[in-house]
Amino acid sequence: MSHVLIIAEHDGRQLNLSTAKCVSCAVQIPNAQVTVAVFGQDIEAVAASAALIRGVTRVLRIENPASVHLLSAVIAPQAVALARCAYTHVFGPSTTFGKDLMPRIAALLDAPQISDIMAVDSAHQFRRPIYAGNAVLTVDVSNEAIVVGTVRTASFDTAPATGSAAVERVSVDAALPLHTRFVALSGASSDRPDLQTASRVVSGGRALASAENFKLVYELADALGAAVGASRAAVDSGYAPNELQVGQTGKIIAPDLYIAVGISGAIQHMTGIKDAKTIVAINKDADAPIFESADLGLVGDLFTLIPELRAQLARS
Ligand SMILES: Cc1cc2nc3c(=O)[nH]c(=O)nc-3n(C[C@H](O)[C@H](O)[C@H](O)COP(=O)(O)OP(=O)(O)OC[C@H]3O[C@@H](n4cnc5c(N)ncnc54)[C@H](O)[C@@H]3O)c2cc1C
């Protein structure tokens, strides 16, 4: 039997959907018992949400004032102390949180890490994309070490909230480092849906031509209740902040609807949306590569089409 420990991603109040996607991955391991570890302080509600995820057998609530900001340097030794107890696998999401934390866990365990797990063949064989998603690598790992993995959240559905696992409050005996401390969090706060988990995303590209014009993308997104994304060209040109970048070196997402506005469809961008269910492209060049992948295409000038679309949405 495999015992999988999943490190929950949350903001202290809400569980991130990436955790339920990790559970969907973990339950594909034959005979897996899935435990979710929730680190933090005053995290009763988060732990209760984790207990509802179908497929979870146990939730461990590990309260510690030092964990309040989920610094990976502080969480990693605690996760390692837990993992050494009884676990065969330790998984986290392939998000900014997981990409920061999981390599530390792997290093402390002296275990191999498999990044971006997109499919499970067995307890010790997984598949992951390489070359910007153009090839798939099958990775076999030794069954002598604990398997540490990041889960490519775009490849797995969100496990439904129909479970009823037990929540146990546990304490972990681990020496915490003094070299890393929380100073401040500087990040854009937004009421818009989270780009990595939103079901609808509107992204803008270089064609927007300025940060001022990029407001068109925000307005269309707001009309659709969508998150906002951007191509690297739009980010590099300063039209949109870095955290909105979608693609190989940005966020990998799998929304139900992805609207690409003035984006050419370079391979490095498309690798970030290859699991999107419906792709809509708005581009004035009928030969733009994005039309090869789009389910729906609008050929025309975005500065005409976006206001028209918004007007139609306002009428409907
Ligand atoms: C190692 C590496 C990693 C990379 N990672 C990423 C990544 O993570 N994400 C990413 O996006 N890119 C990434 N890139 C960059 C990528 O190769 C492209 O350069 C980038 O995606 C282009 O952005 P764009 O489509 O906005 O711009 P462009 O390629 O310049 O396309 C702009 C499009 O807008 C259309 N257009 C122009 N004006 C209008 C108008 N008025 N109305 C409608 N359409 C119009 C044009 O026809 C064109 O198709 C990476 C590149 C490298 C080498």
The ligand as an ORCA input file, in Angstrom:
! r2SCAN-3c Opt
* xyz 0 1
  C      12.546     30.274    -23.349
  C      11.320     31.087    -23.703
  C      10.260     31.064    -22.831
  C       9.096     31.796    -23.136
  N       8.033     31.747    -22.282
  C       6.893     32.371    -22.634
  C       5.747     32.292    -21.807
  O       5.743     31.702    -20.715
  N       4.626     32.904    -22.214
  C       4.542     33.601    -23.405
  O       3.463     34.144    -23.720
  N       5.632     33.694    -24.195
  C       6.793     33.120    -23.835
  N       7.883     33.267    -24.633
  C       7.833     34.241    -25.739
  C       7.132     33.718    -26.981
  O       8.069     33.058    -27.819
  C       6.501     34.886    -27.782
  O       7.502     35.829    -28.076
  C       5.374     35.605    -27.055
  O       4.437     34.665    -26.589
  C       4.699     36.577    -28.030
  O       3.717     37.306    -27.352
  P       2.488     37.894    -28.149
  O       1.757     36.787    -28.826
  O       1.752     38.776    -27.224
  O       3.197     38.856    -29.218
  P       3.369     38.691    -30.771
  O       3.992     37.394    -31.128
  O       4.048     39.930    -31.233
  O       1.883     38.651    -31.347
  C       1.011     39.736    -31.327
  C      -0.221     39.315    -32.130
  O      -1.191     40.341    -32.060
  C      -1.807     40.465    -33.334
  N      -2.298     41.830    -33.429
  C      -1.575     42.984    -33.587
  N      -2.387     44.058    -33.542
  C      -3.656     43.590    -33.387
  C      -4.928     44.222    -33.262
  N      -5.047     45.548    -33.284
  N      -6.028     43.442    -33.105
  C      -5.912     42.085    -33.070
  N      -4.720     41.437    -33.185
  C      -3.601     42.190    -33.329
  C      -0.721     40.148    -34.332
  O      -1.300     39.687    -35.546
  C       0.056     39.058    -33.599
  O      -0.422     37.771    -33.940
  C       9.042     32.557    -24.342
  C      10.146     32.555    -25.224
  C      11.265     31.830    -24.887
  C      12.424     31.845    -25.861
*
